[in-house]
Amino acid sequence: MTDQHLTQPTADLEQRIRIYEKMDQDPDWPGALQAIDYTIITLLTLGLVVTFYLWGF
């Protein structure tokens, strides 16, 4: 009974490690943000802050 409880989490952990190692070797992660995404987020945030500042002015 004890061996079964130890084997399942270990196997799951090893599987997760293999998946993350495989993802780490691939240079293009699906869904990863690029520099253009961060630039757009920054500009939208700046625009929102300026808009609310001027609205409350």
PASEBA-1860 file (N, C-alpha, C; in nm, 3 decimals):
! residues 57
1> MTDQHLTQ> 0.082/-0.120/0.000/0.000/0.000/0.000/0.087/0.126/0.000 ~ 0.192/0.126/0.077/0.280/0.242/0.084/0.353/0.265/-0.047 ~ 0.397/0.158/-0.111/0.469/0.170/-0.238/0.382/0.233/-0.346 ~ 0.255/0.198/-0.348/0.165/0.252/-0.450/0.147/0.403/-0.430 ~ 0.138/0.446/-0.306/0.121/0.589/-0.279/0.246/0.668/-0.316 ~ 0.362/0.606/-0.306/0.487/0.674/-0.341/0.513/0.669/-0.491 ~ 0.471/0.563/-0.557/0.499/0.546/-0.699/0.419/0.643/-0.785 ~ 0.294/0.664/-0.757/0.208/0.750/-0.839/0.258/0.895/-0.842
9> PTADLEQR> 0.283/0.959/-0.727/0.333/1.098/-0.734/0.470/1.107/-0.801 ~ 0.554/1.008/-0.783/0.686/1.009/-0.845/0.675/0.999/-0.996 ~ 0.587/0.911/-1.044/0.568/0.896/-1.188/0.509/1.023/-1.248 ~ 0.417/1.085/-1.177/0.356/1.209/-1.224/0.461/1.321/-1.230 ~ 0.545/1.328/-1.128/0.650/1.429/-1.125/0.750/1.408/-1.239 ~ 0.788/1.285/-1.263/0.882/1.256/-1.372/0.822/1.292/-1.508 ~ 0.693/1.266/-1.526/0.626/1.301/-1.651/0.624/1.452/-1.669 ~ 0.594/1.524/-1.564/0.593/1.671/-1.572/0.732/1.726/-1.604
17> IRIYEKMD> 0.832/1.669/-1.543/0.970/1.713/-1.569/1.006/1.692/-1.715 ~ 0.969/1.575/-1.771/0.998/1.548/-1.913/0.925/1.647/-2.003 ~ 0.802/1.679/-1.971/0.726/1.775/-2.053/0.791/1.912/-2.048 ~ 0.828/1.958/-1.928/0.890/2.090/-1.917/1.027/2.095/-1.984 ~ 1.104/1.986/-1.977/1.233/1.982/-2.046/1.213/1.989/-2.197 ~ 1.110/1.920/-2.248/1.080/1.925/-2.391/1.039/2.066/-2.432 ~ 0.957/2.131/-2.350/0.915/2.269/-2.381/1.033/2.365/-2.377 ~ 1.125/2.341/-2.284/1.242/2.429/-2.269/1.333/2.421/-2.391
25> QDPDWPGA> 1.339/2.307/-2.458/1.424/2.292/-2.576/1.365/2.361/-2.698 ~ 1.234/2.380/-2.701/1.168/2.445/-2.814/1.176/2.596/-2.796 ~ 1.240/2.669/-2.888/1.257/2.813/-2.869/1.127/2.893/-2.884 ~ 1.028/2.838/-2.952/0.904/2.912/-2.975/0.791/2.851/-2.892 ~ 0.765/2.911/-2.777/0.659/2.861/-2.690/0.526/2.917/-2.737 ~ 0.425/2.833/-2.755/0.294/2.884/-2.794/0.234/2.966/-2.680 ~ 0.186/3.085/-2.716/0.124/3.170/-2.615/0.221/3.260/-2.541 ~ 0.350/3.249/-2.570/0.448/3.334/-2.501/0.439/3.476/-2.555
33> LQAIDYTI> 0.451/3.573/-2.467/0.444/3.713/-2.508/0.576/3.755/-2.572 ~ 0.565/3.830/-2.679/0.681/3.884/-2.749/0.699/4.030/-2.709 ~ 0.805/4.093/-2.758/0.834/4.233/-2.725/0.721/4.325/-2.771 ~ 0.662/4.297/-2.886/0.552/4.381/-2.936/0.432/4.375/-2.842 ~ 0.408/4.258/-2.784/0.297/4.244/-2.690/0.318/4.331/-2.566 ~ 0.440/4.328/-2.513/0.472/4.410/-2.395/0.463/4.559/-2.429 ~ 0.505/4.597/-2.549/0.498/4.736/-2.591/0.352/4.782/-2.599 ~ 0.267/4.700/-2.656/0.125/4.735/-2.667/0.061/4.745/-2.529
41> ITLLTLGL> 0.092/4.651/-2.441/0.037/4.656/-2.305/0.081/4.783/-2.234 ~ 0.208/4.820/-2.250/0.259/4.942/-2.187/0.190/5.065/-2.241 ~ 0.173/5.072/-2.374/0.106/5.188/-2.434/-0.041/5.197/-2.392 ~ -0.109/5.087/-2.387/-0.249/5.087/-2.344/-0.261/5.129/-2.197 ~ -0.170/5.082/-2.113/-0.171/5.121/-1.972/-0.143/5.270/-1.958 ~ -0.045/5.320/-2.030/-0.013/5.462/-2.026/-0.132/5.545/-2.075 ~ -0.196/5.501/-2.183/-0.313/5.571/-2.234/-0.427/5.572/-2.133 ~ -0.448/5.463/-2.065/-0.553/5.455/-1.964/-0.524/5.548/-1.846
49> VVTFYLWG> -0.400/5.550/-1.801/-0.363/5.638/-1.690/-0.380/5.784/-1.728 ~ -0.334/5.822/-1.846/-0.347/5.962/-1.892/-0.494/5.998/-1.908 ~ -0.574/5.910/-1.963/-0.716/5.937/-1.982/-0.786/5.960/-1.850 ~ -0.763/5.875/-1.752/-0.827/5.893/-1.622/-0.774/6.016/-1.550 ~ -0.646/6.049/-1.569/-0.592/6.170/-1.509/-0.661/6.294/-1.566 ~ -0.672/6.299/-1.698/-0.735/6.413/-1.762/-0.884/6.419/-1.731 ~ -0.948/6.308/-1.719/-1.091/6.302/-1.688/-1.117/6.357/-1.546 ~ -1.027/6.328/-1.455/-1.043/6.375/-1.318/-0.989/6.513/-1.295
57> F> -0.924/6.569/-1.392/-0.860/6.700/-1.380/-0.961/6.806/-1.378
END
